[in-house]
């Protein structure tokens, strides 16, 4: 395998959704092979089914048994599924959920062993993938567990806006009880660190949103801002992190205030992802900050309702691959600079 290019592991996601469609369309662009060596984890049989259903003639997978065999001049696919696998477009099936988990597990094992450099995940159905072997609410929780990361952050990325969420895939009723000063400081700290190391922003400006309407109106509509969010921001600023807020979410996005910041920390999933997808649905990428490895995904889901129709846009998946490669390189450069700085300090001390 050519090690001069980034080796991108790609999980197939749900075989009955649009995942194969956007993967194939994104990788049809010949410029992709100049950037990376793609390695899809899935099934040549399923890939051929989708290619035929979509009438895509100018594309083929290089079938391999192991990622080590990947051809840097081809789009490779590791056959990790049983031949009995069956595609039922637009349907959520237990077979599809199990196949999603097998693809993900195989890619992550290769990632741990250094056979691939990073992973880009296709969209899964969070219900049909559930089993004794996959008791996680989504990719973020699964990866945090497997890489023993004590704290991770869902960070939605586009050229226009970056939005992170303090709480992820949890019921809205549970959000207030999950918030604490320490927890919020940790999320702000993690977001700051990722902006510096992963995105090359030297002194990032972070906007922190409130939880309640109008940021609680000084306690009239809620006290979380006064008791939790303001103190967390103050502590972050004591650490020389440029965190500002809290801002009421409605006015913050409605007034274009978001454009003045490098990233935004929302308190819960829909508070951040609703505006993000309204502004950047066709270009959005989901990045998991805080992991020792790089993982991205398109910001959309399985889209069962349009599976097999050929109308799904490959832009978010293509951007997910490019962003993952950029972050992988940014980390290497940043870590080399930090290591060089430490070596210089030690030499000077001697």
C-alpha positions in Angstrom: 0.0 0.0 0.0 1.3 3.5 -0.9 1.8 5.3 2.4 2.4 8.7 0.9 -1.3 9.4 0.7 -3.8 9.4 3.5 -5.5 6.0 3.9 -9.2 6.8 4.3 -11.4 4.0 5.8 -15.0 4.5 4.8 -17.8 2.6 6.5 -20.8 1.6 4.4 -23.5 2.9 6.8 -27.0 1.5 6.3 -27.2 -0.5 3.1 -30.9 0.5 2.5 -30.3 4.2 2.7 -28.3 6.6 0.5 -24.9 5.8 1.9 -23.6 3.7 -1.0 -25.0 6.3 -3.4 -23.2 9.2 -1.9 -20.0 7.1 -1.4 -19.9 6.0 -5.0 -20.8 9.5 -6.4 -18.1 11.2 -4.2 -15.4 8.7 -5.2 -16.3 8.9 -8.9 -14.4 12.2 -8.9 -10.9 11.1 -10.1 -9.3 14.0 -8.1 -10.2 12.0 -5.0 -7.4 9.5 -5.7 -4.9 12.4 -5.8 -5.8 13.2 -2.1 -6.2 9.8 -0.6 -6.4 6.0 -0.9 -10.1 5.1 -0.2 -10.9 1.8 1.5 -14.6 1.1 1.8 -15.7 -1.5 4.4 -18.8 -3.3 3.1 -19.8 -5.7 0.4 -19.0 -5.8 -3.3 -22.4 -7.4 -3.9 -24.2 -4.5 -2.2 -22.0 -2.0 -4.0 -22.9 -3.6 -7.4 -26.6 -3.5 -6.5 -26.5 0.2 -5.8 -24.4 1.0 -8.8 -26.9 -0.8 -11.0 -29.9 0.7 -9.3 -28.4 4.2 -9.9 -27.3 3.5 -13.5 -23.7 4.4 -12.7 -21.5 2.9 -15.4 -18.2 4.8 -15.0 -17.3 3.3 -11.6 -16.0 0.1 -10.1 -14.6 -1.1 -6.8 -11.3 -2.9 -6.4 -12.3 -5.9 -4.3 -9.9 -6.9 -1.6 -9.9 -9.1 1.5 -7.8 -6.8 3.7 -7.0 -3.1 3.8 -3.3 -3.9 3.5 -4.0 -4.9 -0.1 -5.5 -1.5 -1.1 -4.4 -0.2 -4.4 -3.6 3.5 -4.1 -4.8 4.1 -7.7 -8.2 2.5 -7.2 -11.3 2.8 -5.0 -11.0 -0.3 -2.8 -13.7 -2.3 -0.9 -13.0 -4.7 1.9 -15.5 -7.5 1.7 -16.6 -7.9 5.4 -20.2 -9.1 4.9 -21.8 -12.5 4.2 -23.0 -13.1 0.7 -26.5 -13.6 2.1 -26.8 -9.9 2.7 -30.0 -8.4 1.1 -30.8 -4.8 0.2 -34.3 -3.5 0.7 -34.2 0.1 -0.4 -35.9 2.5 1.9 -36.5 0.0 4.7 -35.1 -0.3 8.2 -34.1 -3.9 8.7 -32.3 -5.8 11.4 -30.0 -7.3 8.7 -29.0 -3.8 7.6 -28.3 -2.7 11.2 -26.1 -5.7 11.8 -24.3 -5.0 8.5 -23.7 -1.4 9.6 -22.1 -2.6 12.9 -19.9 -5.2 11.2 -18.6 -2.5 8.7 -17.9 -0.1 11.6 -16.2 -2.7 13.8 -13.9 -3.9 11.0 -12.9 -0.4 10.1 -12.2 0.6 13.7 -10.1 -2.5 14.3 -8.0 -1.6 11.2 -7.8 2.0 12.5 -6.5 0.8 15.8 -3.8 -1.3 14.1 -2.7 1.6 11.9 -3.8 -0.1 8.6 -5.8 3.0 7.8 -5.2 6.6 8.9 -8.7 7.8 9.7 -12.3 6.9 9.2 -15.3 8.5 7.5 -18.6 6.9 8.5 -21.6 6.5 6.4 -25.0 7.3 8.0 -26.5 4.6 10.2 -30.0 4.0 11.5 -29.7 4.4 15.3 -32.5 2.0 16.0 -31.9 -1.0 13.8 -28.2 -1.1 14.7 -29.0 -1.6 18.4 -28.0 -5.0 19.8 -26.1 -6.5 22.7 -22.9 -5.9 20.7 -23.9 -2.3 19.8 -25.6 -0.7 22.8 -24.6 2.9 21.8 -26.8 5.8 20.7 -24.6 6.6 17.7 -21.1 6.8 16.2 -19.9 9.4 18.7 -20.6 7.3 21.8 -19.3 4.1 20.1 -16.0 5.7 19.2 -15.6 7.3 22.6 -15.9 3.9 24.2 -13.6 2.0 21.8 -10.8 4.6 22.0 -11.3 5.1 25.8 -11.9 8.9 25.4 -13.3 10.3 28.6 -14.8 13.3 26.8 -15.7 13.9 23.2 -17.6 16.6 21.4 -19.9 16.5 18.4 -18.7 19.3 16.2 -20.6 20.2 13.0 -18.4 21.9 10.4 -18.9 23.9 7.3 -17.1 26.9 5.7 -19.8 29.1 7.1 -20.2 27.9 10.6 -19.0 25.5 13.3 -21.4 24.3 16.0 -20.6 21.9 18.9 -23.2 20.5 21.3 -22.6 20.2 25.1 -25.1 17.2 25.2 -25.6 14.9 22.3 -28.0 12.1 21.7 -30.1 12.4 24.8 -33.7 13.2 25.5 -34.4 16.9 25.8 -35.9 16.4 29.3 -32.6 15.1 30.5 -30.5 18.0 29.3 -30.7 20.3 32.4 -29.6 17.5 34.7 -26.6 16.7 32.6 -25.2 20.3 32.7 -22.8 21.4 35.3 -20.1 24.0 35.6 -17.3 21.4 35.4 -19.0 19.7 32.4 -19.4 22.9 30.5 -15.8 24.1 31.2 -14.6 20.7 29.9 -16.6 21.1 26.7 -15.4 24.7 26.1 -11.8 23.6 26.8 -12.2 20.6 24.4 -13.7 22.9 21.7 -10.9 25.4 22.1 -8.2 22.7 21.8 -9.8 21.2 18.7 -10.0 24.6 17.0 -6.3 25.1 17.6 -4.9 21.6 16.9 -7.4 20.3 14.3 -8.3 23.5 12.4 -5.1 25.7 12.9 -6.9 28.6 14.5 -4.4 30.3 16.8 -6.8 32.3 19.1 -10.3 31.0 18.5 -13.4 33.0 19.6 -16.1 30.7 21.0 -19.7 31.7 21.5 -21.6 29.9 24.2 -25.4 29.7 24.0 -27.9 29.8 26.8 -30.2 27.0 27.7 -33.5 28.9 28.3 -35.4 31.3 26.2 -33.8 34.8 26.4 -31.1 33.2 28.5 -33.5 32.8 31.4 -34.4 36.6 31.7 -32.2 36.9 34.8 -33.8 33.9 36.5 -37.4 34.5 35.5 -37.5 31.7 32.9 -34.8 29.5 34.3 -31.7 29.7 36.4 -29.2 27.5 34.5 -27.5 30.6 32.9 -26.8 32.2 36.3 -25.9 29.1 38.1 -24.0 27.1 35.5 -23.3 28.8 32.1 -22.0 32.2 33.3 -19.6 30.6 35.9 -18.3 28.1 33.2 -17.6 30.9 30.8 -15.7 32.8 33.6 -13.6 29.8 34.4 -12.8 29.2 30.8 -11.7 32.9 30.4 -9.5 32.4 33.5 -7.7 29.7 31.4 -7.2 32.3 28.6 -9.9 30.8 26.4 -11.9 33.5 24.5 -15.4 32.3 25.4 -18.2 34.8 25.3 -21.9 34.6 26.2 -24.3 33.2 27.0 -26.3 34.3 24.0 -30.0 33.6 23.4 -30.0 31.1 20.5 -32.8 32.7 18.5 -31.4 36.2 18.3 -27.8 34.9 18.0 -28.5 33.0 14.7 -31.2 35.4 13.5 -28.9 38.5 13.7 -26.0 36.8 11.9 -24.0 37.1 15.1 -22.6 33.6 14.5 -20.4 34.9 11.7 -18.2 36.8 14.3 -17.1 33.6 16.0 -14.9 30.6 15.1 -17.2 28.1 16.8 -20.4 27.9 18.8 -21.2 25.7 21.8 -24.9 24.9 22.0 -26.5 23.3 25.0 -28.4 20.5 23.3 -28.7 18.7 19.9 -31.4 20.5 18.1 -30.5 24.0 19.5 -27.3 23.7 17.5 -28.0 21.3 14.7 -31.3 22.9 13.7 -29.7 26.3 12.7 -26.6 24.5 11.4 -28.5 22.4 8.9 -30.7 25.3 7.9 -27.5 27.2 7.0 -25.2 24.4 5.7 -27.2 21.2 5.0 -25.5 20.7 1.6 -22.0 21.2 3.0 -22.2 20.1 6.6 -19.7 17.6 8.1 -19.9 15.9 11.5 -16.5 15.7 13.2 -15.9 14.0 16.5 -13.5 16.2 18.5 -11.6 14.7 21.5 -10.7 11.3 19.9 -7.1 10.3 19.5 -8.1 9.4 15.9 -9.8 11.4 13.1 -13.5 10.6 12.3 -15.9 12.6 10.1 -19.3 11.9 8.6 -21.7 13.8 6.4 -24.2 15.8 8.4 -27.2 14.0 6.9 -28.8 10.7 7.9 -29.9 7.6 6.0 -32.6 9.4 4.0 -34.6 6.2 3.4 -37.3 8.2 1.6 -35.0 9.0 -1.3 -32.9 5.8 -1.4 -32.3 4.4 -4.9 -33.8 7.5 -6.6 -30.4 9.0 -7.6 -31.1 12.4 -6.2 -28.9 12.4 -3.1 -26.1 14.9 -3.2 -22.5 13.6 -2.7 -21.2 17.0 -1.6 -21.4 16.4 2.2 -19.7 13.0 1.9 -17.0 14.4 -0.4 -16.4 17.3 2.1 -16.3 14.8 5.0 -13.4 13.0 3.2 -11.5 16.2 2.5 -12.0 17.6 6.0 -10.8 14.3 7.6 -7.7 14.5 5.5 -7.1 18.1 6.3 -7.5 17.5 10.1 -5.2 14.5 9.9 -2.5 16.6 8.3 -3.1 19.6 10.6 -2.7 17.3 13.7 0.6 16.0 12.4 1.9 19.5 11.7 0.7 20.8 15.1 2.1 17.9 17.0 5.5 18.2 15.2 5.6 21.9 16.0 4.8 21.3 19.7 7.4 18.5 19.8 10.0 20.8 18.2 9.2 23.6 20.7 9.6 21.2 23.7 12.9 19.9 22.2 14.1 23.5 21.9 13.2 24.3 25.5 15.0 21.2 26.7 18.1 22.1 24.7 18.1 25.6 26.0 17.8 24.4 29.6 20.8 22.2 29.1 
